[in-house]
Amino acid sequence: MMVRAVMLLRSPRTLVAERVKKFSGVKDAFDTAGRFDCIVLAELPKLVDIKSLAMQIQKIEGVKRTETLVQLE
């Protein structure tokens, strides 16, 4: 079973959705207005893979903060 997550990104002054979409496991990403600047929908085999994806996203220039919400069953 796959692990699904929503990642909320703060990236003031930088649109990052198109870059994030290139990462493995990202099903969709879109820039938003409001408290968070980008929302990422991800699906990967293991929870540790979600953590790894979050760490990769945090390395993108302009990303200041991430918050990850993991689906519970």
ZIWO-V658450 format. One record per pair of residues at least 4 apart in sequence whose ideal C-beta (glycine too) atoms are under 6 Angstrom apart, sorted by the first residue. I is the first residue (numbers start at 1). J is the second residue. D is the distance in whole Angstrom. If there is no record, write none. Layout:
I&J&D, I&J&D
This chain:
2&43&5, 3&44&6, 3&47&5, 3&50&6, 4&43&5, 4&71&4, 5&42&5, 5&50&5, 5&68&5, 5&70&5, 6&69&5, 7&40&4, 7&66&6, 7&68&5, 8&36&4, 8&67&4, 9&37&6, 9&38&4, 9&63&6, 9&66&5, 10&37&6, 10&64&5, 10&65&4, 11&16&5, 11&37&5, 11&38&6, 11&62&5, 11&63&5, 14&62&3, 15&31&5, 16&20&6, 16&38&5, 16&60&6, 17&29&4, 17&30&5, 17&31&5, 17&38&5, 19&60&6, 20&26&6, 20&29&4, 20&40&5, 20&57&6, 21&26&6, 21&29&5, 23&56&6, 25&42&5, 25&44&4, 25&53&6, 26&40&6, 26&42&5, 27&41&5, 27&43&5, 28&41&5, 29&40&5, 30&39&6, 31&38&5, 32&39&6, 42&53&6, 44&49&4, 44&50&6, 45&49&6, 54&66&5, 54&68&5, 57&66&6, 58&63&6, 58&66&6
